Amino acid sequence: MPRQLAFDLPVRPALGREDFFVSPANELALAALDAGGWPQGKMLLLGPEGAGKSHLAQVWAGDTGAQVIAARDITALPLPEPGPMVVEDADRIAGDREAETAIFHLHNHLLAADAPLLLTARRGATHWGLTLPDLKSRMEATATAELMPPDDALLAAVCLKLFADRQLQVTPALIQWLVRRIDRSFAAARAAVAALDAAALQRGRPVTRALAAEVLDTAPHDDA
């Protein structure tokens, strides 16, 4: 059978509170954000790539009306009107003096206005490699909430959501099969779902356990 061309179609992730699956791996971080009253009005939300930081930040932004910006874009934007703010991937600007200075000014601007600031990062600020001493001291003194590695229930929910974001329908049996075989990380789940989506498009087949076995180089099973 001739294989179909696979097009890299846009993925539209669902980022509402109703789409955020609560488990022991993330419930403390969610509670910290919901509680508010953070020391000096700021919080660092930490977790590995794909851990759900952006989703949880979007939930908080939706509840508070916060503006969301990527740290890499901060030098292109003027200081906003004081109000709740999310800065995504704050650790990625380390070593960029202009960006570090811009976040430092934003931090002080919001602090003076008593406006809450939520920043996301992969690790704590001591590991960022910041070169601006004033920003370094302020980030290292910021309270943190951490997303922990996923348990089975959370990893299954993440896989299901990733398939849904790509408008793919799969069986519960396939989800459980994947959870037992992929690395216990959100990055592994994202890579597996992307690979299965591409293979299904290319081969003109639904996403089944048999296809997953072929794509992920495991022993074949009956279709789920």
Short mmCIF file of the C-alpha atoms (twelve columns), coordinates in Angstrom:
data_MODEL
# 
_entry.id   MODEL 
# 
loop_
_atom_site.group_PDB 
_atom_site.id 
_atom_site.type_symbol 
_atom_site.label_atom_id 
_atom_site.label_alt_id 
_atom_site.label_comp_id 
_atom_site.label_asym_id 
_atom_site.label_seq_id 
_atom_site.Cartn_x 
_atom_site.Cartn_y 
_atom_site.Cartn_z 
_atom_site.pdbx_PDB_model_num 
ATOM 1   C CA . MET A 1   0.000   0.000  0.000  1 
ATOM 2   C CA . PRO A 2   1.439   3.433  -0.921 1 
ATOM 3   C CA . ARG A 3   2.207   5.591  2.074  1 
ATOM 4   C CA . GLN A 4   0.502   8.955  2.495  1 
ATOM 5   C CA . LEU A 5   2.348   12.214 2.796  1 
ATOM 6   C CA . ALA A 6   2.489   13.358 6.433  1 
ATOM 7   C CA . PHE A 7   1.957   17.074 6.942  1 
ATOM 8   C CA . ASP A 8   3.094   18.842 10.112 1 
ATOM 9   C CA . LEU A 9   -0.315  20.194 11.091 1 
ATOM 10  C CA . PRO A 10  -0.620  22.649 13.979 1 
ATOM 11  C CA . VAL A 11  -1.441  21.173 17.374 1 
ATOM 12  C CA . ARG A 12  -3.915  23.118 19.490 1 
ATOM 13  C CA . PRO A 13  -3.409  22.185 23.146 1 
ATOM 14  C CA . ALA A 14  -6.317  22.564 25.562 1 
ATOM 15  C CA . LEU A 15  -5.072  24.702 28.447 1 
ATOM 16  C CA . GLY A 16  -8.137  25.322 30.629 1 
ATOM 17  C CA . ARG A 17  -8.484  24.401 34.291 1 
ATOM 18  C CA . GLU A 18  -10.887 21.616 33.343 1 
ATOM 19  C CA . ASP A 19  -8.113  20.108 31.184 1 
ATOM 20  C CA . PHE A 20  -5.545  20.100 34.003 1 
ATOM 21  C CA . PHE A 21  -5.355  16.652 35.600 1 
ATOM 22  C CA . VAL A 22  -4.602  16.902 39.335 1 
ATOM 23  C CA . SER A 23  -2.448  14.156 40.882 1 
ATOM 24  C CA . PRO A 24  0.029   13.865 43.770 1 
ATOM 25  C CA . ALA A 25  2.741   14.982 41.325 1 
ATOM 26  C CA . ASN A 26  1.252   18.453 40.867 1 
ATOM 27  C CA . GLU A 27  -1.355  19.051 43.562 1 
ATOM 28  C CA . LEU A 28  1.000   20.986 45.868 1 
ATOM 29  C CA . ALA A 29  2.056   23.339 43.065 1 
ATOM 30  C CA . LEU A 30  -1.572  23.915 42.094 1 
ATOM 31  C CA . ALA A 31  -2.492  24.612 45.717 1 
ATOM 32  C CA . ALA A 32  0.371   27.117 46.057 1 
ATOM 33  C CA . LEU A 33  -0.777  29.038 43.002 1 
ATOM 34  C CA . ASP A 34  -4.426  28.956 44.046 1 
ATOM 35  C CA . ALA A 35  -3.628  30.134 47.564 1 
ATOM 36  C CA . GLY A 36  -2.050  33.407 46.440 1 
ATOM 37  C CA . GLY A 37  -0.485  35.670 49.043 1 
ATOM 38  C CA . TRP A 38  3.006   34.745 47.841 1 
ATOM 39  C CA . PRO A 39  5.990   36.311 49.637 1 
ATOM 40  C CA . GLN A 40  6.614   39.668 47.950 1 
ATOM 41  C CA . GLY A 41  3.901   38.742 45.461 1 
ATOM 42  C CA . LYS A 42  6.063   36.455 43.313 1 
ATOM 43  C CA . MET A 43  6.434   32.747 42.646 1 
ATOM 44  C CA . LEU A 44  8.703   30.491 40.589 1 
ATOM 45  C CA . LEU A 45  6.915   27.500 39.065 1 
ATOM 46  C CA . LEU A 46  9.529   24.802 38.431 1 
ATOM 47  C CA . GLY A 47  9.466   21.555 36.489 1 
ATOM 48  C CA . PRO A 48  11.151  19.679 33.631 1 
ATOM 49  C CA . GLU A 49  10.349  20.297 29.983 1 
ATOM 50  C CA . GLY A 50  6.750   19.344 29.238 1 
ATOM 51  C CA . ALA A 51  5.804   18.967 32.913 1 
ATOM 52  C CA . GLY A 52  2.728   21.164 32.575 1 
ATOM 53  C CA . LYS A 53  4.216   24.501 33.674 1 
ATOM 54  C CA . SER A 54  2.669   26.411 30.786 1 
ATOM 55  C CA . HIS A 55  -0.693  24.747 31.318 1 
ATOM 56  C CA . LEU A 56  -0.728  25.560 35.020 1 
ATOM 57  C CA . ALA A 57  0.468   29.113 34.315 1 
ATOM 58  C CA . GLN A 58  -2.380  29.517 31.815 1 
ATOM 59  C CA . VAL A 59  -4.844  28.266 34.438 1 
ATOM 60  C CA . TRP A 60  -3.569  30.887 36.882 1 
ATOM 61  C CA . ALA A 61  -3.607  33.573 34.192 1 
ATOM 62  C CA . GLY A 62  -7.199  32.713 33.341 1 
ATOM 63  C CA . ASP A 63  -8.205  32.997 37.002 1 
ATOM 64  C CA . THR A 64  -6.382  36.295 37.607 1 
ATOM 65  C CA . GLY A 65  -6.510  38.004 34.216 1 
ATOM 66  C CA . ALA A 66  -2.719  37.931 34.027 1 
ATOM 67  C CA . GLN A 67  -0.776  38.861 30.914 1 
ATOM 68  C CA . VAL A 68  1.482   36.038 29.677 1 
ATOM 69  C CA . ILE A 69  4.791   36.761 27.946 1 
ATOM 70  C CA . ALA A 70  7.765   34.622 26.924 1 
ATOM 71  C CA . ALA A 71  11.022  35.647 28.585 1 
ATOM 72  C CA . ARG A 72  12.748  35.667 25.187 1 
ATOM 73  C CA . ASP A 73  10.369  38.448 24.049 1 
ATOM 74  C CA . ILE A 74  10.782  40.665 27.066 1 
ATOM 75  C CA . THR A 75  13.269  43.098 25.524 1 
ATOM 76  C CA . ALA A 76  10.862  43.869 22.672 1 
ATOM 77  C CA . LEU A 77  8.038   44.946 24.987 1 
ATOM 78  C CA . PRO A 78  7.563   48.141 27.010 1 
ATOM 79  C CA . LEU A 79  6.849   47.898 30.724 1 
ATOM 80  C CA . PRO A 80  3.186   46.916 31.009 1 
ATOM 81  C CA . GLU A 81  0.544   48.560 33.127 1 
ATOM 82  C CA . PRO A 82  0.819   47.039 36.611 1 
ATOM 83  C CA . GLY A 83  -1.221  43.882 36.934 1 
ATOM 84  C CA . PRO A 84  -0.812  40.112 37.289 1 
ATOM 85  C CA . MET A 85  1.941   38.827 34.999 1 
ATOM 86  C CA . VAL A 86  3.344   35.480 33.857 1 
ATOM 87  C CA . VAL A 87  6.874   35.239 32.430 1 
ATOM 88  C CA . GLU A 88  7.436   31.887 30.719 1 
ATOM 89  C CA . ASP A 89  10.843  30.155 30.585 1 
ATOM 90  C CA . ALA A 90  12.590  32.783 32.692 1 
ATOM 91  C CA . ASP A 91  15.692  30.603 33.017 1 
ATOM 92  C CA . ARG A 92  16.348  30.778 29.264 1 
ATOM 93  C CA . ILE A 93  17.464  34.429 29.375 1 
ATOM 94  C CA . ALA A 94  20.492  33.710 31.582 1 
ATOM 95  C CA . GLY A 95  23.579  35.325 30.107 1 
ATOM 96  C CA . ASP A 96  21.579  37.783 27.993 1 
ATOM 97  C CA . ARG A 97  22.372  41.023 29.794 1 
ATOM 98  C CA . GLU A 98  19.628  43.004 28.046 1 
ATOM 99  C CA . ALA A 99  16.967  40.423 28.849 1 
ATOM 100 C CA . GLU A 100 18.157  40.018 32.431 1 
ATOM 101 C CA . THR A 101 17.950  43.787 32.896 1 
ATOM 102 C CA . ALA A 102 14.449  43.869 31.403 1 
ATOM 103 C CA . ILE A 103 13.186  41.159 33.789 1 
ATOM 104 C CA . PHE A 104 14.844  42.968 36.694 1 
ATOM 105 C CA . HIS A 105 12.958  46.183 35.840 1 
ATOM 106 C CA . LEU A 106 9.695   44.265 35.346 1 
ATOM 107 C CA . HIS A 107 10.166  42.544 38.697 1 
ATOM 108 C CA . ASN A 108 10.654  45.863 40.507 1 
ATOM 109 C CA . HIS A 109 7.831   47.535 38.552 1 
ATOM 110 C CA . LEU A 110 5.313   44.888 39.613 1 
ATOM 111 C CA . LEU A 111 6.641   44.663 43.163 1 
ATOM 112 C CA . ALA A 112 6.165   48.423 43.634 1 
ATOM 113 C CA . ALA A 113 2.574   48.112 42.395 1 
ATOM 114 C CA . ASP A 114 1.829   45.058 44.567 1 
ATOM 115 C CA . ALA A 115 1.010   43.086 41.400 1 
ATOM 116 C CA . PRO A 116 1.676   39.319 41.454 1 
ATOM 117 C CA . LEU A 117 4.399   37.855 39.234 1 
ATOM 118 C CA . LEU A 118 4.567   34.171 38.250 1 
ATOM 119 C CA . LEU A 119 7.680   32.910 36.459 1 
ATOM 120 C CA . THR A 120 8.188   29.443 34.996 1 
ATOM 121 C CA . ALA A 121 11.548  27.694 34.740 1 
ATOM 122 C CA . ARG A 122 13.029  24.226 34.481 1 
ATOM 123 C CA . ARG A 123 15.187  24.530 37.613 1 
ATOM 124 C CA . GLY A 124 15.726  26.798 40.591 1 
ATOM 125 C CA . ALA A 125 17.393  30.163 40.020 1 
ATOM 126 C CA . THR A 126 20.711  29.067 41.530 1 
ATOM 127 C CA . HIS A 127 21.173  26.879 38.427 1 
ATOM 128 C CA . TRP A 128 20.283  29.493 35.795 1 
ATOM 129 C CA . GLY A 129 23.676  31.164 35.412 1 
ATOM 130 C CA . LEU A 130 22.379  34.721 35.803 1 
ATOM 131 C CA . THR A 131 25.014  37.411 35.361 1 
ATOM 132 C CA . LEU A 132 23.125  40.418 36.775 1 
ATOM 133 C CA . PRO A 133 23.755  40.281 40.539 1 
ATOM 134 C CA . ASP A 134 20.607  42.186 41.543 1 
ATOM 135 C CA . LEU A 135 18.371  39.905 39.466 1 
ATOM 136 C CA . LYS A 136 20.198  36.812 40.702 1 
ATOM 137 C CA . SER A 137 19.625  37.698 44.347 1 
ATOM 138 C CA . ARG A 138 15.950  38.473 43.767 1 
ATOM 139 C CA . MET A 139 15.248  35.294 41.817 1 
ATOM 140 C CA . GLU A 140 17.075  33.106 44.333 1 
ATOM 141 C CA . ALA A 141 14.945  34.654 47.109 1 
ATOM 142 C CA . THR A 142 11.687  33.921 45.259 1 
ATOM 143 C CA . ALA A 143 9.319   31.296 46.652 1 
ATOM 144 C CA . THR A 144 9.019   28.157 44.521 1 
ATOM 145 C CA . ALA A 145 6.352   25.627 43.613 1 
ATOM 146 C CA . GLU A 146 7.583   22.459 41.923 1 
ATOM 147 C CA . LEU A 147 5.928   19.992 39.585 1 
ATOM 148 C CA . MET A 148 7.185   16.520 40.465 1 
ATOM 149 C CA . PRO A 149 7.878   13.600 38.059 1 
ATOM 150 C CA . PRO A 150 4.614   12.028 36.901 1 
ATOM 151 C CA . ASP A 151 2.994   9.014  38.516 1 
ATOM 152 C CA . ASP A 152 1.176   6.437  36.362 1 
ATOM 153 C CA . ALA A 153 -2.180  8.204  36.593 1 
ATOM 154 C CA . LEU A 154 -0.743  11.566 35.580 1 
ATOM 155 C CA . LEU A 155 1.360   10.109 32.762 1 
ATOM 156 C CA . ALA A 156 -1.737  8.341  31.404 1 
ATOM 157 C CA . ALA A 157 -3.744  11.563 31.582 1 
ATOM 158 C CA . VAL A 158 -0.983  13.480 29.820 1 
ATOM 159 C CA . CYS A 159 -0.823  10.890 27.020 1 
ATOM 160 C CA . LEU A 160 -4.594  11.043 26.608 1 
ATOM 161 C CA . LYS A 161 -4.507  14.842 26.477 1 
ATOM 162 C CA . LEU A 162 -1.673  14.850 23.948 1 
ATOM 163 C CA . PHE A 163 -3.679  12.569 21.670 1 
ATOM 164 C CA . ALA A 164 -6.777  14.739 22.152 1 
ATOM 165 C CA . ASP A 165 -4.791  17.884 21.300 1 
ATOM 166 C CA . ARG A 166 -4.035  16.205 17.960 1 
ATOM 167 C CA . GLN A 167 -7.682  15.156 17.568 1 
ATOM 168 C CA . LEU A 168 -6.751  11.477 17.767 1 
ATOM 169 C CA . GLN A 169 -9.054  8.951  19.425 1 
ATOM 170 C CA . VAL A 170 -7.320  6.069  21.199 1 
ATOM 171 C CA . THR A 171 -8.401  3.289  23.540 1 
ATOM 172 C CA . PRO A 172 -7.705  3.143  27.288 1 
ATOM 173 C CA . ALA A 173 -5.807  -0.095 26.630 1 
ATOM 174 C CA . LEU A 174 -3.385  1.716  24.327 1 
ATOM 175 C CA . ILE A 175 -2.817  4.445  26.919 1 
ATOM 176 C CA . GLN A 176 -1.980  1.897  29.613 1 
ATOM 177 C CA . TRP A 177 0.287   0.043  27.170 1 
ATOM 178 C CA . LEU A 178 2.195   3.256  26.444 1 
ATOM 179 C CA . VAL A 179 2.548   4.190  30.109 1 
ATOM 180 C CA . ARG A 180 4.221   0.824  30.811 1 
ATOM 181 C CA . ARG A 181 6.699   1.186  27.957 1 
ATOM 182 C CA . ILE A 182 7.813   4.808  27.608 1 
ATOM 183 C CA . ASP A 183 10.246  6.572  29.909 1 
ATOM 184 C CA . ARG A 184 8.550   8.130  32.926 1 
ATOM 185 C CA . SER A 185 8.680   11.696 31.674 1 
ATOM 186 C CA . PHE A 186 6.448   14.193 29.920 1 
ATOM 187 C CA . ALA A 187 9.056   14.633 27.201 1 
ATOM 188 C CA . ALA A 188 8.895   10.897 26.424 1 
ATOM 189 C CA . ALA A 189 5.091   11.015 26.282 1 
ATOM 190 C CA . ARG A 190 5.153   13.988 23.930 1 
ATOM 191 C CA . ALA A 191 7.710   12.318 21.652 1 
ATOM 192 C CA . ALA A 192 5.776   9.026  21.554 1 
ATOM 193 C CA . VAL A 193 2.467   10.694 20.708 1 
ATOM 194 C CA . ALA A 194 4.077   12.827 17.996 1 
ATOM 195 C CA . ALA A 195 5.725   9.751  16.475 1 
ATOM 196 C CA . LEU A 196 2.466   7.791  16.478 1 
ATOM 197 C CA . ASP A 197 0.555   10.701 14.934 1 
ATOM 198 C CA . ALA A 198 3.115   11.003 12.128 1 
ATOM 199 C CA . ALA A 199 3.141   7.239  11.498 1 
ATOM 200 C CA . ALA A 200 -0.650  7.010  11.406 1 
ATOM 201 C CA . LEU A 201 -0.837  9.832  8.861  1 
ATOM 202 C CA . GLN A 202 1.926   8.392  6.723  1 
ATOM 203 C CA . ARG A 203 0.567   4.837  6.697  1 
ATOM 204 C CA . GLY A 204 -3.114  5.723  6.565  1 
ATOM 205 C CA . ARG A 205 -3.850  3.678  9.683  1 
ATOM 206 C CA . PRO A 206 -5.494  4.442  13.011 1 
ATOM 207 C CA . VAL A 207 -3.361  4.712  16.123 1 
ATOM 208 C CA . THR A 208 -3.482  1.224  17.637 1 
ATOM 209 C CA . ARG A 209 -1.329  -0.893 19.904 1 
ATOM 210 C CA . ALA A 210 0.013   -2.767 16.871 1 
ATOM 211 C CA . LEU A 211 1.098   0.496  15.236 1 
ATOM 212 C CA . ALA A 212 2.617   1.652  18.517 1 
ATOM 213 C CA . ALA A 213 4.597   -1.581 18.759 1 
ATOM 214 C CA . GLU A 214 5.969   -1.038 15.254 1 
ATOM 215 C CA . VAL A 215 6.829   2.624  15.793 1 
ATOM 216 C CA . LEU A 216 8.308   2.259  19.266 1 
ATOM 217 C CA . ASP A 217 10.315  -0.879 18.359 1 
ATOM 218 C CA . THR A 218 8.638   -3.194 20.819 1 
ATOM 219 C CA . ALA A 219 7.193   -6.679 20.375 1 
ATOM 220 C CA . PRO A 220 3.955   -6.579 18.331 1 
ATOM 221 C CA . HIS A 221 0.595   -6.998 20.000 1 
ATOM 222 C CA . ASP A 222 -2.985  -7.347 18.793 1 
ATOM 223 C CA . ASP A 223 -4.727  -4.085 17.932 1 
ATOM 224 C CA . ALA A 224 -6.293  -2.254 20.872 1 
# 
